[in-house]
Amino acid sequence: MEQVRLSYRYLLNALILCFFVSLLFGCTRTEQVSTWPKEHKAQGNEPIPQEITIWAYSENYNKLVERFEKDNQGVKVHIKRVDYHDHVNLYREALVNGTAPDIMEVDHLVLGEFSVIDGLVDLKGEGFLEDRLKNTMSIPLMKAANSLDNKRLFALPISTSPLLTYYRKDIMEKYGYPSEPEELAKYMESEERLLAMATRLRQEGIYIMQDDLSPLDWAESAVSLFDNKYMFNRNNVRIARAFELSQQLKEMELALNVPLRTKAGQEAIRSGQQAMVFLGTWGERRLEKIAPDTKGLWRATRLPLCTYGFSDGTYFMMPKMSNNKKLAWEFMKYAYENMDQDGLVAAHLPSRLQLLERNSTSAFLGGQHANELYVKLTNHIVEYRPSPFDVDMEEKYRSKRQQALDNNEKPYETLSSIEYAINAEVRQSRKILLDMMSVRR
């Protein structure tokens, strides 16, 4: 299967085409995709079937589907699980070839890939996002799903997530470190104490660092790759200092450097060799799935070094080729207004309050009031708006920073070099994009 991807070169060609077409004919779209294939048209007077299909990479909707079907007799909601790592390519291909479902779950971090596509329903249109819903929504999350000209809303935010520290409380206690969440977070605000703890535990065969580049990951999670003018946005003192700390970790061999998705990484979690990991709120479920026997031993707290980072979020998009837009929208609204599950922070603000009012605790996290922590940290994070260049350029950025780490290059010089290279690579696409936005205004 040929994968379809919005690389910056692909975007450039699409923008150039639309720029000239828009000047001649008033075109308001940037990329042509099929919107209603023949096989999706209703035949004659046949009733539209009361069923919809959702493509989703997470497991957050199974109970919601059961409740929705129970509340709406005769309705059937099908969920097809897709691979998170390939969902962007899969969705783009489906939009182009006419095989898209009624609803697609998409990650906040890749929204920019769909901000120039015309094959998605504008949720600002009549019959969709009424004022009642707008007034209950996190504003940054809604802005992130606006088209580049801010005229369309192509996705509905469902949930969001800060980046957290999950740690083994029993191991902290055993070696004399603070074990209560806020106490440990305050202890790790100091780079010197953090390094000293990593060094001491490393002597015992225990790691609190997942990867040499973990400090860089924390710092980068608080700032977008591009600013609102589509210029590289990660050449600053905070990022540079995090790079220096990553170099120290590498030099002192203080990180395990085994991905959590591998068997070795999961065994390190089960055995206690990896005593600290940095994940979104979904990390609670993932750790429980990997190491159920460690139930009660883990706790969650904020990131080290006074960092408040954004992990990710989920959205629903509705393709224009949907067979049943009315039912699809009803389910999207239902999910939006009822995403008050433990371990998730809803985009729907009243659901966050309901979550807190339940005052529930996490058995896996030893009775910790984890939801309270998750919502509290969400109030500190910056849920930035992704750009159409993010996916391609993030990959290039990560490749360059890894190369710089391996070669022990100077952080400030490295970041300046990366800034120049990435800005140069998107310069022409950036100019066309900004010109288009100016023309449309």
C-alpha positions as MATLAB code, in Angstrom:
seq = 'MEQVRLSYRYLLNALILCFFVSLLFGCTRTEQVSTWPKEHKAQGNEPIPQEITIWAYSENYNKLVERFEKDNQGVKVHIKRVDYHDHVNLYREALVNGTAPDIMEVDHLVLGEFSVIDGLVDLKGEGFLEDRLKNTMSIPLMKAANSLDNKRLFALPISTSPLLTYYRKDIMEKYGYPSEPEELAKYMESEERLLAMATRLRQEGIYIMQDDLSPLDWAESAVSLFDNKYMFNRNNVRIARAFELSQQLKEMELALNVPLRTKAGQEAIRSGQQAMVFLGTWGERRLEKIAPDTKGLWRATRLPLCTYGFSDGTYFMMPKMSNNKKLAWEFMKYAYENMDQDGLVAAHLPSRLQLLERNSTSAFLGGQHANELYVKLTNHIVEYRPSPFDVDMEEKYRSKRQQALDNNEKPYETLSSIEYAINAEVRQSRKILLDMMSVRR';
ca = [
       0.000    0.000    0.000;
       1.407    3.315   -1.060;
       1.474    5.672    1.880;
       0.277    9.228    1.372;
       2.043   11.795    3.492;
       1.968   15.584    3.723;
       5.657   16.304    3.484;
       6.715   19.897    3.218;
       7.370   19.326   -0.518;
       3.893   17.889   -0.979;
       2.465   20.839    0.922;
       4.472   23.264   -1.201;
       3.023   21.868   -4.433;
      -0.510   21.932   -3.024;
      -0.132   25.498   -1.797;
       1.316   26.741   -5.072;
      -1.574   25.192   -6.988;
      -4.245   26.590   -4.690;
      -2.620   30.002   -4.507;
      -3.008   30.575   -8.234;
      -6.370   28.848   -8.502;
      -7.723   30.925   -5.599;
      -6.671   34.135   -7.319;
      -8.462   33.120  -10.517;
     -11.571   31.403   -9.223;
     -11.856   32.239   -5.517;
     -10.899   28.736   -4.501;
     -11.126   28.253   -0.741;
      -9.407   24.917   -0.436;
      -5.762   23.958   -0.497;
      -5.871   20.311   -1.405;
      -8.309   18.328   -3.495;
      -9.577   15.067   -2.074;
     -12.677   13.086   -2.928;
     -15.615   14.094   -0.762;
     -18.456   11.778   -1.759;
     -17.497    8.668   -3.768;
     -20.211    6.920   -5.735;
     -20.257    3.930   -3.423;
     -21.217    6.223   -0.527;
     -24.271    7.797   -2.173;
     -27.697    6.764   -0.977;
     -29.536    4.807   -3.704;
     -33.036    6.059   -4.526;
     -35.240    6.337   -1.452;
     -33.330    3.799    0.593;
     -33.033    4.927    4.247;
     -29.595    5.775    5.522;
     -28.544    2.966    7.878;
     -28.400    3.945   11.552;
     -24.816    2.900   11.990;
     -21.416    4.546   11.901;
     -17.805    3.432   11.858;
     -15.004    4.986   13.903;
     -11.306    4.562   13.289;
      -9.438    4.964   16.572;
      -5.961    4.181   17.879;
      -6.893    4.428   21.573;
      -9.183    2.272   23.705;
     -11.067    5.173   25.279;
     -14.424    4.705   23.584;
     -15.603    1.133   24.197;
     -17.744    1.940   27.247;
     -19.017    5.120   25.631;
     -20.160    3.125   22.611;
     -22.037    0.660   24.834;
     -23.833    3.504   26.628;
     -24.578    5.353   23.392;
     -26.091    2.263   21.776;
     -28.155    1.575   24.907;
     -29.473    5.150   24.916;
     -30.201    5.017   21.168;
     -31.954    1.758   20.382;
     -31.345    0.485   16.858;
     -28.061    2.364   16.476;
     -24.806    0.480   15.896;
     -21.339    1.977   16.323;
     -18.410    0.023   14.905;
     -14.858    0.733   16.111;
     -11.863   -0.234   14.016;
      -8.531   -0.067   15.808;
      -5.728    1.527   13.800;
      -2.012    1.763   14.450;
      -1.170    5.045   16.180;
       2.182    5.310   14.406;
       0.520    5.083   10.980;
      -2.816    6.793   11.559;
      -1.859    9.988    9.698;
      -0.868    8.114    6.532;
      -3.897    5.836    6.779;
      -6.346    8.732    7.143;
      -4.860   10.773    4.329;
      -4.953    7.820    1.984;
      -8.556    7.054    2.931;
      -9.594   10.662    2.289;
      -7.970   10.581   -1.128;
      -9.292    7.215   -2.301;
     -12.769    7.462   -0.792;
     -12.587    4.794    1.901;
     -12.719    6.995    5.010;
     -15.111    6.069    7.850;
     -17.627    8.339    9.579;
     -15.279    9.450   12.371;
     -11.493    9.396   12.723;
      -9.590    9.830   15.987;
      -6.470   11.951   15.489;
      -3.646   13.054   17.776;
      -3.278   16.740   18.648;
       0.409   16.643   17.668;
      -0.396   15.902   14.004;
      -3.395   18.191   13.494;
      -1.304   20.357   11.202;
      -1.294   17.534    8.661;
      -5.034   18.058    8.152;
      -5.283   21.843    8.405;
      -5.026   22.278    4.616;
      -7.327   19.411    3.605;
     -10.792   20.032    2.158;
     -12.206   16.537    2.728;
     -13.303   17.161    6.326;
     -16.610   18.547    7.569;
     -16.462   22.115    8.870;
     -17.818   21.754   12.398;
     -18.546   25.485   12.525;
     -21.207   24.856    9.905;
     -24.949   24.827   10.497;
     -26.162   21.875   12.538;
     -22.867   21.210   14.252;
     -20.987   23.210   16.904;
     -23.591   25.444   18.522;
     -22.707   28.149   21.049;
     -23.735   25.914   23.939;
     -20.868   23.559   23.136;
     -18.370   26.315   22.362;
     -18.825   27.747   25.822;
     -17.842   24.430   27.431;
     -14.661   23.880   25.448;
     -11.007   24.506   26.214;
     -10.153   27.477   23.975;
      -6.536   26.434   23.166;
      -7.735   22.979   22.104;
     -10.412   24.443   19.840;
      -7.964   26.915   18.263;
      -5.569   24.071   17.508;
      -8.216   22.454   15.297;
      -8.921   25.549   13.197;
      -7.923   25.574    9.553;
      -4.963   27.810    8.752;
      -7.240   30.699    7.789;
      -9.286   30.190   11.001;
     -12.482   29.904    8.963;
     -13.143   26.199    9.523;
     -13.077   23.886   12.534;
     -12.007   20.543   11.128;
     -11.792   18.536   14.371;
     -13.546   18.311   17.733;
     -11.243   18.103   20.775;
     -12.009   15.156   23.052;
      -9.192   14.948   25.599;
      -5.783   16.365   26.472;
      -2.808   15.274   28.553;
       0.130   16.809   30.407;
       3.464   14.999   30.539;
       4.107   13.401   33.927;
       6.688   11.538   35.978;
       5.635    8.027   37.036;
       7.928    6.515   39.655;
       8.320    3.557   42.001;
       7.497    4.831   45.471;
       8.943    1.744   47.174;
      12.314    2.208   45.475;
      12.478    5.871   46.456;
      11.769    4.887   50.075;
      14.318    2.077   50.054;
      17.159    4.399   49.074;
      16.144    7.318   51.266;
      14.648    9.678   48.699;
      11.360   11.580   49.045;
       8.554    9.229   48.085;
       5.425   11.381   48.261;
       4.562   12.966   44.892;
       4.939   16.664   45.652;
       7.948   16.133   47.919;
       9.755   14.216   45.194;
       8.827   16.823   42.574;
      10.327   19.585   44.726;
      13.446   17.479   45.293;
      13.872   17.030   41.526;
      13.568   20.753   40.831;
      17.342   20.890   41.396;
      19.491   19.644   38.531;
      22.284   18.788   40.987;
      20.012   16.636   43.165;
      18.506   14.985   40.110;
      21.925   14.007   38.768;
      23.076   12.824   42.184;
      20.015   10.606   42.560;
      20.455    9.183   39.054;
      24.123    8.454   39.806;
      23.431    6.762   43.145;
      20.631    4.562   41.828;
      22.659    3.684   38.739;
      25.237    2.125   41.100;
      22.437   -0.116   42.368;
      21.467   -1.126   38.818;
      18.402    1.145   38.833;
      17.628    3.892   36.324;
      15.431    6.948   36.700;
      16.232    8.177   33.183;
      14.593    6.454   30.237;
      16.826    7.976   27.598;
      19.822   10.293   27.319;
      17.540   12.814   25.658;
      14.830   12.741   28.335;
      15.690   16.250   29.642;
      15.421   17.600   26.098;
      12.073   15.850   25.690;
      10.761   17.583   28.829;
      11.904   21.010   27.696;
      10.582   20.529   24.157;
       7.187   19.382   25.444;
       6.623   22.922   26.722;
       7.255   24.711   23.414;
       6.084   24.220   19.826;
       8.512   23.414   17.023;
       7.420   26.520   15.062;
       6.074   29.864   16.248;
       2.934   31.503   14.832;
       4.949   32.840   11.895;
       6.237   29.339   11.112;
       9.795   30.060   12.242;
      11.837   27.529   14.239;
      10.976   28.009   17.903;
      13.391   25.861   19.909;
      16.597   27.858   19.945;
      16.514   29.248   23.474;
      18.363   29.024   26.782;
      16.011   26.474   28.357;
      16.385   24.034   25.457;
      20.162   24.547   25.375;
      20.513   23.830   29.099;
      18.410   20.700   28.725;
      20.732   19.651   25.892;
      23.736   20.084   28.199;
      22.065   17.893   30.821;
      21.387   15.229   28.192;
      25.070   15.285   27.280;
      25.936   14.721   30.945;
      23.579   11.751   31.127;
      25.213   10.231   28.071;
      28.738   10.826   29.343;
      27.924    9.337   32.767;
      25.806    6.498   31.305;
      22.885    7.340   33.555;
      20.037    6.374   31.179;
      18.865    2.856   30.352;
      18.143    3.804   26.716;
      15.762    0.903   26.158;
      12.406    1.901   24.591;
       9.334    1.084   26.633;
       7.673   -0.523   23.623;
      10.310   -3.291   23.496;
      10.303   -6.526   25.481;
      13.501   -5.469   27.232;
      11.980   -2.111   28.153;
       8.864   -3.732   29.575;
      10.909   -6.239   31.535;
      12.868   -3.337   33.023;
       9.547   -1.911   34.244;
       8.446   -5.222   35.749;
      11.760   -5.850   37.496;
      12.177   -2.330   38.872;
      15.332   -1.678   36.854;
      13.493    1.283   35.290;
      12.098    3.073   38.340;
      10.896    6.250   36.629;
       9.218    6.975   33.278;
       7.796   10.106   31.655;
       4.423    9.623   29.972;
       1.028   11.251   29.515;
      -1.985   10.463   31.699;
      -2.424    7.326   29.591;
       0.818    6.093   31.170;
      -1.123    4.890   34.204;
      -3.027    2.314   32.121;
       0.005    1.403   30.073;
       2.134    0.664   33.122;
      -0.645   -1.411   34.635;
      -0.912   -3.414   31.425;
       2.854   -3.970   31.291;
       3.398   -4.733   34.977;
       0.130   -5.616   36.757;
       2.056   -7.190   39.633;
       3.464   -3.769   40.550;
       0.003   -2.425   41.366;
       0.178   -0.032   44.292;
       3.919    0.574   43.993;
       3.760    3.416   41.474;
       2.946    7.088   41.972;
       2.697   10.092   39.627;
       4.002   13.634   39.946;
       5.057   16.581   37.801;
       8.169   16.653   35.633;
      11.658   17.375   37.033;
      13.298   20.798   36.810;
      10.061   22.792   37.272;
       8.921   21.812   33.778;
       5.255   21.720   32.784;
       5.045   19.812   29.532;
       2.300   18.874   27.081;
       2.085   15.200   26.104;
      -0.722   14.886   23.554;
      -4.465   14.979   23.041;
      -7.223   13.322   21.022;
      -9.680   14.771   18.496;
     -12.482   13.498   16.281;
     -12.648   14.416   12.576;
     -15.647   13.774   10.323;
     -14.913   13.098    6.633;
     -17.262   14.738    4.131;
     -17.845   11.305    2.632;
     -19.489   10.083    5.849;
     -22.679    8.146    5.103;
     -24.423    9.402    8.219;
     -23.160   12.798    9.326;
     -26.072   13.404   11.685;
     -25.468   10.224   13.668;
     -21.696   10.714   13.510;
     -22.077   14.187   15.003;
     -24.404   12.885   17.707;
     -21.754   10.384   18.785;
     -18.983   12.978   18.596;
     -20.973   15.258   20.886;
     -21.780   12.350   23.185;
     -18.107   11.423   23.518;
     -17.124   15.062   23.989;
     -19.646   15.618   26.792;
     -19.079   12.305   28.567;
     -15.295   11.924   28.558;
     -15.071   11.973   32.356;
     -13.156    8.721   32.670;
     -10.478    8.156   35.287;
      -7.023    8.840   33.892;
      -8.255   11.218   31.177;
      -8.536   15.012   31.080;
     -11.527   16.016   28.989;
     -11.609   18.934   26.560;
     -15.151   19.446   27.889;
     -14.611   21.640   30.949;
     -17.720   20.504   32.910;
     -16.487   16.902   32.578;
     -13.263   17.897   34.317;
     -15.295   19.226   37.232;
     -17.349   16.046   37.365;
     -14.146   14.024   37.406;
     -12.838   16.008   40.371;
     -16.151   15.868   42.231;
     -16.059   12.067   42.166;
     -12.872   12.280   44.223;
     -11.856    8.823   43.007;
      -8.475    7.259   43.645;
      -6.189    5.095   41.517;
      -5.609    1.589   42.839;
      -2.622    1.118   40.552;
      -1.095    4.326   41.901;
      -1.552    3.211   45.490;
      -4.723    5.167   46.194;
      -3.344    8.446   44.861;
      -5.864   11.100   43.762;
      -4.341   11.002   40.301;
      -7.214   12.765   38.501;
      -6.698   15.817   40.675;
      -3.031   15.894   39.690;
      -3.805   15.432   35.998;
      -6.299   18.308   35.910;
      -4.032   20.540   37.991;
      -1.088   20.038   35.643;
      -3.305   20.617   32.608;
      -3.904   24.142   33.881;
      -0.145   24.801   33.598;
       0.621   23.400   30.152;
       0.655   25.134   26.767;
      -1.482   23.214   24.273;
       0.095   24.774   21.211;
      -1.269   24.805   17.693;
       0.567   22.373   15.371;
       1.761   23.600   11.992;
       1.587   21.810    8.609;
       5.377   21.405    8.764;
       5.589   19.714   12.162;
       5.657   16.016   11.283;
       8.399   16.205    8.671;
      10.470   18.808   10.459;
      10.138   17.163   13.876;
      11.662   14.040   12.372;
      14.535   16.040   10.896;
      15.011   17.956   14.126;
      15.231   14.776   16.179;
      17.716   13.272   13.758;
      19.930   16.359   13.977;
      19.800   16.562   17.773;
      20.709   12.870   18.075;
      23.643   13.400   15.739;
      24.753   16.390   17.816;
      24.512   14.347   21.016;
      26.545   11.500   19.521;
      29.219   13.935   18.350;
      29.205   15.909   21.624;
      28.566   19.170   19.783;
      28.040   22.446   21.635;
      24.329   22.966   22.391;
      24.062   26.654   21.462;
      25.908   26.169   18.186;
      23.871   23.042   17.446;
      20.533   24.783   17.981;
      21.573   27.740   15.831;
      22.647   25.383   13.073;
      19.378   23.444   13.286;
      17.385   26.681   13.285;
      19.084   27.873   10.124;
      18.690   24.515    8.340;
      14.998   24.036    9.179;
      14.021   27.644    8.437;
      15.811   27.367    5.100;
      14.042   24.111    4.290;
      10.551   25.526    4.829;
      11.283   29.066    3.602;
       9.524   28.821    0.245;
       6.533   26.902    1.607;
       6.294   29.331    4.500;
       6.211   32.369    2.176;
       3.486   30.862    0.012;
       1.458   29.900    3.040;
       1.671   33.367    4.602;
       0.856   34.985    1.239;
      -2.234   32.807    0.947;
      -3.381   33.753    4.432;
      -2.878   37.432    3.574;
      -4.907   37.125    0.345;
      -7.783   35.401    2.157;
      -7.954   38.090    4.804;
];
